[in-house]
Amino acid sequence: MTSTASERRAFAHKINRTVAAEVRKQVSRDYGSPQLTKKRGGAHQPLPLTEVAEPVDFEEYVSSHAPGVEPGPLRQLVEFPQDDLELLPLDKECTTLEPPLPEEDDSLDPRVRDALAVYTDDWLVIQRKYQRYSTTYTPHNSERQRERRRGLVKQTFELDEVAAAERQDDQDDAKRRSVSLDETPRGSWASSIFDLKNSSPDALLPSVLERAAAEDMDRRNTEARLQGRHSDLLGLYPAPDEDEAVERCSVPEVPKEHCGQRIMVKCLSLKFEIEIEPIFGTLALYDVKEKKKISENFYFDLNSDQMKGLLKPHTPHMAISTLARSAIFSITYPSADIFLVIKLEKVLQQGDIGECCEPYMVMKESDSSKHKEKLEKLRLQAEQSCSRLGYFRMPFAWTAIHLLNIVSSVGGLDRSDPDSDSERKGHGTWNERKKKGFERMSIGDEMCNFATFRPATLTVTNFFKQEGDRLSDEDLYKYLADMRRPSSVLRRLRPVTAQLKIDISPAPDSPHYCLSPELLHVKPYPDLRVRPTKDVLEFPARYVYTPHTTYRNLLYVYPQSLNFSSRQGSVRNIAVKVQFMAGEDPSQALPVIFGKSSCAEFMQDAYTPIIYHNKSPEFYEEMKMRIPANLTDNHHLLFTFFHISCQPKQNTPLETPVGYTWIPLMQHGRLRTGSFSLPVSVEKPPPSYSVLTPDVQLPGMKWVDNHKGVFNVEVTAASSVHTQDPHLDKFFTLVYVLEEYSFPFRLKDVIITEANMEGELKASMAALRGALLDTCVQFLHQLLNKLIQLIIYPPVIAGQIVNLGRAAFESMSLLVNQIHKNLEGNQDQHGRNNLLASYIHYCFRLPTAEPAIPPTAGTQSYDMPMQYATLSRTTVRPSSLHLSRSKSISNSNPDLASTPVSPDEEVQRIIGSKAKERSCNRMSAFLDSVALFSVPTRQITKKVKLTSPVTNCKRVILHNNFITHFDVLTFISFPCHE
């Protein structure tokens, strides 16, 4: 039955059919917002309730409402607590038992002194006392929600009691209906339910009828509320989604040295078919694709005590650090083209490499009875060679292991592989995530993982004889590339039969008995008498953007080739002797060369292996040295070339010098590294030769091949002191010259004096844009410290204060911008670069004392009051200010009438004098960016734009009555906004 409008009842016509949205619109028209009404002179302005209102921006509200303007009980919610910030020194963790410091203690070079100050000072952290109340300190997530619920006590509320009473009443009703009246003693149905005689009364409330003051009643109620109160009031509140988190403040990581994926290689045994002489081994990693050696050498000695005894006259003392048989290699960029190259050497003897390898190819231990006389003859020759030539080595054999075959279950080692006859404990495995997604993909760099694979024990049986004319790294790269091909030419080579048993496994996180590359004992090291494991220094295949945090000062020398074809005389068995000289006297050779295996820990000289009867030998030797802390112009590398007489003859010395050359290590304040093609002198260098290069044609000297470059050598450094970048070196050198006030100073072709110091220093800061970014990052802490010091304390030159703040700030801004642009992957959710944020959080220290001002010649010494420099906003600024003027005018802001005596006063004056000025120059961005840290315990997830007023920095800078991280450096962890 249908009803029509005419058939409706009378009351139905009076029902309001207006929807909810129309009601809200009507209300918004009838009742406007009181705040908007007040602002607009009481005019009726409706507020649409259907639109979503934006939440209040807390930072913007705090910056626009000064604390003094809004008095009242809620004022403390706007202001920051006065005791919130405190500076806490944190001990810097030392990973070695001995601190990594130079041996020299007195009169350190300023370059070394500044580096040690950065690497040894404890961390200085700004601790926020009330940060523990924020969700960044204790994030409110689902995991923490479960932890909170574990400690919750079950609460009983009145509503629950009512529900329980109702259930009990229902049960009682049912019970009453089931009980007969005849079963009750008194014939009453209530007697079966309520036992009034045996029931206990409620506790008496004696104070119910007593009069009590309202204050006492409130106090008792307050005390009662505090009893049994739950510690976590919002423990049951549901956790929000991580994407909707209000606070995301991540604490930066503590700066530490870079470390890649680590593998441990243990050399277990080395056996030949015949044992007649000691054999020495070397391990190193090579990247064929990058054509680079990516680790230093590790030397091992697996000879028996009988074989070691043959060399006892040459090595009377063997340091325990040279007895290591296991090493830890670090790989930053895992690749399918990385090989573990093993090279073997033997004691020098008469004959070329082929003749010396022949017995190992044809003779076997099982045929000892057949070749008994020949074996005895070979042993006798080996004893004579070890007795006379035991200090010299010659190349013997080599092989390589493709590391991908170890970590991959796809490319396991088999007998067809030329570099191994496998004896494995297990097969390498992919990590689970990559195994599921990429099992059928071709093996590439992204598939290599040297951190997680099953340990494997290999027995390498195929070694290749070294070719005397193919010993360079370029030839090695060709061999390694050819080794992976099915039709390898190496298969046609005649192998040297041997059995090298090694174990390869992922390195533990904290290995015991480990030595650092500087031979320092790495924690934990329970017993110093145990055979150590060496941590091998990595030479990354590509750039690594990590600042230095420890002192390291190592030098590596790689002799490459020598051409003595035009050298007259008997010059065939050539050895190159390398010495690190502190002067020109032979007694000034420094014992800073690291020993190899089964020898002293440090030595005064090192020799290259010798190629028998070769006047133009190639070398593959690596010589590792410890650079002294105080390098002078007299320190140099001296190369002496000897002809070694392999066959004993009367009136013929064992070593005959046939040439000399050298490399001055310090020149114009820089450590000289790189590739050198050096001329070789036939005679000893003349006095004072060490301050000159061998390229200088000295009078009266005879040179090989008319003073042409006949000796090629490469020198590299792994140093956290010397930058090896010309732009950084020039800047640091000028800063040190200014600090030491060592005028005049020669820098290449320019004489640095007081007159041109300002221009040269500004030019060097502008030239920092040309420095390599990875080198700038490696020395980031020292570089920022120096730039900030130039901003805070303008130097005094010749009685004038030189304003370098603008140039220093621009250099710092450019550096920060480059880091943000090129290292985008190293940023947190706020866009802050982790390298810069960790520097601010842990490393930055504002200079607390003004550098000493040298007295001007002809005048009395004077003391200047401490001045806190700030950057000028004016576009026109004189390059320097006279000293007399600086006593009455701020050295960085000419608009101030007098010199402030504290940072608080100067900031207050800047704010007062610049209230009407809102110039959008780079200094404004610098000061404005401080506002980002005005709310120290909150970082809103939305994108923040650096356009807040300068007054935002006032509260933070004046907060603790001293300048902290905020006033200078907080901007550097954020991208620059032009």
Phi, psi and omega in degrees: 000127182258149179243142179253172181295329182286336182273356180294154176287166186293322185288338182289333179289343183269358181286133180279123181261018183288135180281168185296322181298322178292327177296316181296320178296320180296318179296320180294331177283325182281327184231107179275174179287128179300322182294316179294324179296320181291321182291326187257028173073029176080005179292147183280107181237109182290148176251112182295120182277351182277345180268145181280128180274139177290140177291157181291130175282109187297316181297319181293321180295317181294321182289331182268347179242102179297147182299326183287344183281332185244080177285164178135179183293338181268007182295327182292341177284338181270319181279154173277144178300139183294332183254026183285318186264138173209144179271127181236123172281132177247134180296132176278128184288131176254121185278351182243157178294323177259136178294139180285086182233154176289156180289329180287132181252329187262147173046060178288149174300140181302330178295317179288322181298316179293321179296318180294325178297323179286320187276341184251340180294145177291162176291145175240110188245138172275113180266130177260115189297322186261013180290340181293346178272354183270161179284349175286326179283319177233082186300137182268083180240180185295325180294315178293330178298318179293323177296321179296321185288338180295326182265005181285139174266137182295125183264141177246119182252163183300323179298321177294322180294322178297316180296320179294321179295322178296320177296321178294321178297320178298319178296320180295320178299318179295324180291321180295322179292333182272350183264133179277147180292335182288341182277348179280141182297320185261004180076013180253136178290333180290334182292335179282346182255311183253118174264088187293330182288322184265355181284145180267137180285162175289159179294142180287146177249089186293336185267010183292318184266003180273148176278137180221144179291151181297325180295317179295320179297318178296320180296316180294322177296322178296315178297321180294324179292330181283343181282131179068023183282138181284139183289329182251096186293324183254034183295330181266359181291132184295143181286136179284165175294148181296330179289339181257019181296137181282320183243133176222073180254106179265132178285129181298153178288149178291131179300136179208164181293148181290144177213127180268199174289135190245135175236148179250131179242121178249124177270114188266312182200156176220116184230142175243167178297327177233145179241103183233343184203162178287142178236139183240143184241157178222136176243144174197155179259139179229140175254111185290322182295315180278349184052056183214142171279122189252016174204158172284172181283146169241124184256135180223154182226112180249021182286155176286166179298329179294318180289323178296329180295338179293336183254011184298324177298333182268338180230075182296329182236130178243114179289146182295334179291339179267005179259010182295141177238003178227149184218153177245120180255142178251136181231108180282319182243088179300139184214155175282001184248021182263132180237144170264109185264132180243124178240139179244141177231159177224172179291141181299136175213169182289130181121155180280181186295319181299316180295322181287333180274344185303315180300326181286343180270328189252335186261146179230156181294330179292337179262027184296326180292325180289322184249034185298313182294320181292322178295318178297323179293320179293321178295321179295318177296322179294321178296319179293319178295317180295325181290322185263321186243023186296344180276349184248152181237163173220150179296150184231291184208169180206162172202176182212150178240125177281113187295332180297330177292339180277317186271349185255134174279348180277313183257059181293155179289138175223180186288341178281348179284131187290342188258003182197141165251106200285141168222094193247143171281327181199172179258145178295152182229150170284159170286156194299321183295314181288329181297322182288322188267338190229028184298325185262005180274158176291150184286126179224186182298323182290347181269348183279132177216105182267008181269330182227105172204162183284132179303147183222141174251123184246146171242102182275123186247338185258112172247151180249138179294135177291137176264126186298334181257009180223064182249356184284165178294328178298319176294324179295320179296324178294318178297316182294320177295324180285337183294333183273354181274149180298318180263072184281133177291342179293337179293336181275353179282151180277118186278160171262119185285125179200167177226106176254118181256120181228157178240129180239128183207161173297139182285141176292161181295318181231080181290147177274152174058050182249140177251138177286169177302337176270008181068031172269149183280117182275136178290142355276145179222080189297323186225122182285352183266357181277145177301126188274169167248135184262136173271112186274130181289136180266143169248091188305144182293329178228183186295145174236123185259080179219129179290150174290140177232353179228160180283125176215132184210080185241148180234138179237130182242129182235092170297135187247309182203159179218138180237099178249028181295330179266002180281125182279155178101180181277089181231094183229307180271088192261130173238141178255120177262126184245132179226146174260108188257137173267346179200196185261348177285140180301335180284353182266017173287125186272139176278070184240005180270125182292135176287163183268261180230141178054053180207192177289158183291318178229145184228163180270343181210164178214146182242148173278154172299154188250134175260120187295128176054054179225118181272349178229068186281157169251151185234154174230015187285147173239127180242117184260131184227156176259120183282129176298152182293321183255092177272136178239178179291345180272346178288132181203161172266126180252124178251120178243129184258128183239146165263124183261125179273106183285328181259126182293129178226154178289141178061022178240116181289160178293318181241129177236114180292134182233003179180160181216145169202172187203165176227112172296130186276328180245126179214121181058037177077011182241146171280126184274118176225167179126195179263138183231139170244104193254138169287155183241129178271140177284329183254168177296143179296150180284171177301151180064024180287335191292337181274355180247162174266155179293351176290341179286129180280096181279140182290143175080009181254143177259134184238150177286133175056046174056046173066028176273160178284108184246351181238119180256131182213148177240135180236124176232162181226141169248090191227137171263013178247312182262123186285329183063022174242127186298323182289315178292320180299318180295317180297311181296321180298316179295322178296318180291323176299320179292319180293319179278346183053049183262067177265148349282159181224133181269123177237098187057244183263006184246135174264116182276119177235179178296332184287321184252008183296317183298313181295319180294321181291320177295321178295322179293324177292322177292330181281354179296341178295339180271355180285150177295138184294322182294325177289321176298321179291321179300323180251032185297318184294315178294321183295313179294323178300317182290319180295320179292324178296322178292332177284315185286316182238092176300135182288160178248122180235122178055042177078008180238140175277123182261121182274102178253010185298317183294313180296320179294320181292320178296321178295319179293320178295320179295319179297315179297319180296319179295320180295318180292323183286319188268343181240055182294330181285353183253049182230152179271189185291346178264002183083010179275135177284132185293327179296316181287321180295321178291326176297316180295316189287326188244322195259327191293132173226121177291134178305127184261347180224137181286139179302149180296137182260119181289143179290146178285144180300132178084001179236165178281153177290153184217159177244131179261147174292150179294132182235139179256106186279142169235165184277141180281146176267351182286148179277336179254122185215128177296148184291335179208158179238141177293152184297321181296326180288327184292342179287339181244349182230141178301139184291347183236351180223098183292348180282346179279140185284329182215170182280122177290153182256355180211159178295329180298313183294320182292317178298320180297320180290323179298317181295320181291319184280341183249022184297325184266353185262127180227054180287141185260052176269182184294330179292325177298316178298324180296310181288322181296327183294341177298334181297338180297335180255015177293337175250086192293334183261006182226136171230104182291142186288343182286160181291130183257134179256135186277071180226021181285157181297157180297332183295348179296331183279349185299312188296320183286319182293320182275002193296307185253017176064022172205158182282126180248199179304329195289321192287342183240321198245352186296338182289338192285345179271002178244152176296149178281136176246116180284000000 
